[in-house]
Amino acid sequence: MRITYDEQIFAMHSTGGISRYITEIATRIARRRRSAVTIVAPIYVNKYLQQHAATSSMRVIGRFFPKLPKMGRPIQYVSTRIADVILPLFRSDVIHQTYYGPVRRVGKSRVVLTVHDMTHELLPEFSKDLGSLKAKRAAIAECDHIICVSENTKRDLLSVMNVEDSKISVVPLGATPLTVDPGACTWPSPFILFVGLRHGYKNFGKLLQSYADSFRLRESFNLICFGGGEFSKREKLEFARLGLNPEKITQIAGDDGTLAAYYSKAAAFVYPSLYEGFGLPILEAMGCGCPVACSKRSSFPEVAGGAARYFDPESSENMAEVLKDIVFSDTQRSSMIAEGHRRTGIFDWERCAEATEKIYATLT
């Protein structure tokens, strides 16, 4: 079987959950040598693909740019136009599109699309890009098969769009073991950890309110935000409005080893998002021995099971109570750490890759 993955996500993002997912399954399918795997990404910026390209059995058609070259058009546009020419040269049995661009079926090839979430459809107040929503609808309608990363995403897709149930398969993602860099976290005081973007449905504002409202939390713990960019002027004004000490709230960035170090030393990882299709950071945190407090919404209970503590993401009081129950109890934390390690064992990239390859086989 000849499997081809296209360029879209690799030209868009240097890191991120979707590109990690594609590289994890592609390299594992290639390693089995039952299928010939090719990634056509003429110009790409993705670090995961760059790392795997030199060590895996799959073929990568393209060149990695650590910094975007200066071009008259966006890098995604240029990479896609080149891919439009290259893709027809491959006699692919399956083309797995990595994002929601126009379906490019070559000859008798079958097109697979992964739907990770329905955030913008269910929370339109946080979506301004109507063009991408139209492209997503078109790709879902025109592809041959859809993979959803959780049962929750499948239910949401069926509720929002007119799709045949038989066209959809559910394949949960895997948990990527992060290697802890012991010296990467030198933070001296106890802290609660937030990871990723902070805008809109990520619900960071409610976490700030929760932290500000609890004298015990804000006096005993710093709040560290990993990734997501530096704090904006608006965020700093919000810190002041809430009466928060800016020295107690810190934004940092780093690689996976640094992130793993912060997970491993955090009193708790808090994930207050209003919606996620899966929630990989939950498994990352658990794998690093970090207790998880997260919203009782969307896919979170499906992913975290009984290993996390849940709160109402619209209640700052409930969020604070759950956090306090975790961070001020060594017994609670020890129990959650043990449960978290067991939970991550359920989500395995090998299983994800095997299930995905089986779906490809049924289509050819």
C-alpha positions in Angstrom: 0.0 0.0 0.0 1.3 3.5 -0.9 0.5 6.2 1.6 1.1 9.9 1.0 0.7 12.7 3.5 0.5 16.3 2.1 2.3 19.5 3.0 -0.3 21.6 4.7 0.4 21.4 8.4 4.2 21.2 7.9 4.3 24.5 6.1 2.0 26.1 8.6 3.4 25.2 12.1 6.9 24.6 13.4 5.4 22.5 16.3 2.0 21.6 17.6 -0.4 18.8 18.2 -1.5 18.1 14.6 2.0 17.9 13.2 3.1 15.7 16.1 0.2 13.4 15.4 1.0 13.1 11.7 4.8 12.5 12.2 4.1 10.0 15.0 1.8 7.8 12.9 3.7 8.2 9.6 7.0 7.1 11.0 5.5 4.1 12.8 3.6 2.9 9.7 6.8 3.3 7.7 8.8 1.4 10.3 6.5 -1.7 9.8 7.4 -1.8 6.1 4.0 -3.1 5.2 3.3 0.2 3.4 5.5 2.7 1.5 5.1 6.1 3.2 5.9 9.5 1.6 5.4 13.0 3.0 5.3 15.6 0.2 6.2 18.9 1.9 8.2 20.9 -0.6 9.0 23.7 1.8 8.4 23.0 5.5 9.1 24.7 8.8 8.1 21.9 11.1 10.6 20.7 13.6 9.0 17.3 14.2 9.2 16.4 10.6 12.8 17.7 10.4 13.7 15.5 13.3 12.0 12.4 11.9 13.1 12.9 8.3 16.7 11.8 8.9 16.0 8.8 11.1 12.9 7.1 9.8 12.0 4.7 7.0 9.6 7.1 5.3 10.5 9.3 2.4 10.2 13.1 2.8 10.1 15.1 -0.4 11.0 18.7 0.6 13.4 21.0 2.4 13.4 22.2 5.9 13.8 26.0 6.6 14.6 26.8 10.3 13.6 30.4 9.4 11.1 31.4 6.9 12.7 32.7 3.6 11.6 36.1 2.4 9.1 35.6 -0.3 6.4 37.6 -2.0 3.7 35.1 -1.0 3.2 33.2 2.3 5.3 30.1 2.7 2.1 27.9 2.8 1.0 29.2 -0.6 4.3 28.5 -2.2 4.7 25.0 -0.7 1.1 24.1 -1.7 1.6 25.3 -5.3 4.7 23.1 -5.6 2.9 20.2 -4.0 0.1 20.5 -6.5 2.6 19.7 -9.2 4.5 16.9 -7.3 1.5 15.0 -5.8 0.2 13.6 -9.1 3.7 12.1 -9.8 3.0 9.6 -7.0 0.7 6.6 -7.5 -0.8 6.8 -4.1 -3.4 4.4 -2.8 -4.2 6.7 0.1 -3.6 10.5 0.5 -4.0 11.6 4.1 -4.5 15.3 4.1 -2.9 17.0 7.1 -5.3 19.9 7.1 -8.5 21.3 5.5 -7.3 22.5 2.1 -9.1 21.4 -1.1 -9.3 17.7 -1.6 -6.6 16.6 -4.0 -7.5 13.1 -5.3 -5.0 11.7 -7.7 -6.3 9.0 -10.0 -7.9 6.2 -8.0 -6.4 7.3 -4.7 -8.6 7.5 -1.6 -8.5 10.7 0.5 -8.5 10.5 4.3 -9.0 13.5 6.6 -8.5 13.8 10.4 -11.0 16.0 12.2 -9.4 17.0 15.6 -12.2 19.2 17.0 -15.3 21.3 16.2 -14.2 24.2 18.3 -15.1 27.0 15.8 -18.5 25.4 14.9 -19.5 25.0 18.5 -17.9 28.2 19.8 -18.4 30.6 16.9 -17.8 33.6 19.1 -14.1 32.7 19.2 -13.9 32.3 15.4 -13.2 35.1 12.9 -11.9 33.0 10.0 -15.0 32.1 8.1 -12.9 31.0 5.1 -11.3 28.2 7.0 -14.7 27.0 8.2 -15.9 26.8 4.6 -12.8 24.9 3.6 -13.3 22.5 6.5 -16.9 21.8 5.5 -15.8 21.2 1.9 -13.0 18.9 2.8 -15.3 16.9 5.1 -17.9 16.5 2.4 -15.4 15.6 -0.4 -13.0 13.2 1.4 -13.5 9.4 1.3 -13.1 8.8 5.0 -12.8 10.8 8.3 -10.8 9.9 11.4 -11.9 11.6 14.6 -9.4 11.7 17.5 -12.1 11.1 20.2 -15.7 9.9 20.5 -16.6 13.4 21.6 -15.3 14.9 18.4 -17.3 12.3 16.4 -20.5 13.2 18.3 -19.9 16.9 17.7 -19.1 16.4 14.0 -22.4 14.4 13.5 -24.4 17.0 15.4 -23.1 19.9 13.3 -22.6 18.5 9.8 -24.5 16.1 7.6 -22.1 13.2 7.5 -22.8 9.5 7.3 -21.8 7.7 10.5 -20.2 4.9 8.4 -17.7 7.5 7.0 -16.2 8.1 10.4 -13.7 6.1 12.5 -12.5 7.0 15.9 -8.8 6.6 16.6 -7.5 8.1 19.9 -4.1 9.8 19.9 -1.1 8.6 21.7 0.9 9.9 24.6 4.3 11.1 23.6 6.8 10.4 26.3 8.7 13.6 27.1 12.3 13.4 28.3 12.8 15.5 31.3 15.8 17.8 31.2 16.6 17.9 35.0 18.4 21.3 34.8 15.8 23.0 32.7 13.5 24.0 35.5 15.3 26.1 38.1 12.2 27.8 39.5 12.8 28.0 43.3 9.2 28.4 44.6 6.1 26.1 44.3 4.0 26.8 41.2 0.9 25.8 39.3 1.4 25.3 35.6 -0.6 26.5 32.6 0.5 25.4 29.1 -0.2 26.9 25.6 -2.3 29.7 24.1 -4.3 31.9 26.5 -6.9 33.5 24.2 -10.6 33.0 23.9 -11.9 29.5 24.6 -8.7 28.6 26.4 -10.3 30.3 29.3 -7.2 31.8 30.9 -9.1 34.7 32.2 -11.2 32.5 34.4 -8.0 30.8 35.8 -6.7 34.3 36.6 -9.9 35.1 38.4 -9.7 31.8 40.3 -6.1 32.5 41.3 -6.8 36.1 42.4 -9.8 35.1 44.5 -7.9 32.6 46.5 -5.6 34.2 49.0 -4.2 30.8 49.9 -3.3 29.9 46.3 -1.8 33.2 45.3 0.3 33.4 48.5 1.6 29.8 48.4 2.1 29.3 44.6 3.3 31.1 41.6 1.4 30.8 38.4 3.7 29.8 35.5 2.5 30.0 31.9 4.5 27.9 29.5 4.4 28.9 25.8 1.7 31.1 24.3 3.9 34.1 23.8 4.7 36.9 26.1 2.0 38.5 28.2 0.1 41.2 26.2 -0.6 44.7 27.5 -4.2 43.7 28.0 -3.2 40.7 30.1 -0.9 42.9 32.3 -3.7 45.4 32.8 -5.9 42.4 33.9 -3.3 41.4 36.4 -3.4 44.9 37.8 -7.2 45.0 37.9 -7.3 41.7 39.8 -4.7 43.0 42.3 -2.2 40.3 41.4 1.5 40.6 42.0 3.1 40.5 38.5 6.2 38.9 40.0 4.0 35.9 40.9 2.9 35.3 37.3 5.5 34.3 34.8 5.6 33.4 31.1 8.4 31.2 29.8 9.2 29.2 26.7 11.3 26.3 25.7 11.6 22.9 24.0 9.9 19.7 25.0 12.7 18.9 27.5 12.1 22.2 29.3 8.3 21.7 29.3 8.8 18.2 30.7 10.9 19.6 33.5 8.2 22.1 34.4 5.5 19.4 34.3 7.6 17.2 36.7 8.1 20.0 39.2 4.6 21.6 39.2 2.3 21.2 42.1 -0.5 20.8 39.5 -1.2 21.3 35.8 -4.4 23.2 35.2 -6.3 23.0 31.9 -9.4 25.3 32.0 -10.2 25.2 28.3 -13.9 25.4 27.3 -13.4 22.9 24.5 -10.7 20.6 23.0 -11.0 17.7 20.6 -8.6 15.6 22.6 -6.2 17.5 25.0 -2.7 16.1 24.6 -1.2 18.3 27.4 -3.3 16.2 29.8 -1.4 13.1 28.9 1.9 14.9 28.7 1.5 16.2 32.3 0.4 12.8 33.6 3.4 11.1 31.9 5.7 13.5 33.7 4.2 12.8 37.1 2.1 16.0 37.3 -1.4 16.0 38.9 -4.0 17.3 36.4 -7.0 19.6 37.1 -9.2 20.2 34.1 -12.6 21.2 32.8 -15.4 18.7 32.9 -16.1 19.4 29.3 -15.8 18.0 25.8 -13.2 15.2 25.5 -11.5 15.7 28.8 -13.3 13.0 30.8 -12.7 10.6 27.9 -9.0 11.3 27.9 -8.2 11.7 31.6 -10.7 9.2 33.0 -10.5 8.9 36.8 -6.9 10.2 36.9 -7.7 13.9 36.9 -9.8 16.2 39.1 -12.5 18.1 37.3 -14.1 21.6 37.7 -16.7 23.7 36.1 -14.7 26.0 33.8 -17.2 28.8 34.1 -16.9 28.8 37.9 -13.7 30.4 39.3 -14.8 29.3 42.8 -15.0 25.6 41.8 -11.7 25.8 39.9 -10.0 27.2 43.0 -11.5 24.6 45.3 -10.3 21.7 43.1 -6.8 23.2 42.8 -6.6 23.6 46.6 -7.7 20.0 47.1 -4.8 18.9 45.0 -1.9 21.2 45.8 -2.4 21.2 49.6 -2.6 17.4 49.9 0.4 15.3 49.5 -1.8 12.2 49.7 -4.0 13.4 46.9 -1.1 14.4 44.7 0.6 11.0 45.2 -2.6 9.1 44.3 -3.2 11.3 41.2 0.4 10.9 40.0 0.1 7.1 40.2 -3.3 7.1 38.5 -1.9 9.4 35.8 1.0 7.1 34.9 -1.5 4.2 34.5 -3.8 6.3 32.4 -1.1 7.3 29.9 -0.4 3.7 29.2 -3.9 3.4 27.5 -2.9 6.0 24.8 -0.1 4.6 22.7 1.2 5.9 19.3 1.8 2.3 18.1 -1.9 1.5 18.6 -2.8 4.7 16.9 -0.6 4.0 13.9 -1.8 0.4 13.6 -5.5 1.4 13.8 -4.9 4.1 11.2 -3.1 1.8 8.8 -6.0 -0.7 9.1 -8.4 2.1 8.1 -6.3 2.9 5.0 -6.3 -0.8 4.0 -10.1 -1.0 4.1 -10.3 1.9 1.6 -8.0 0.4 -1.1 
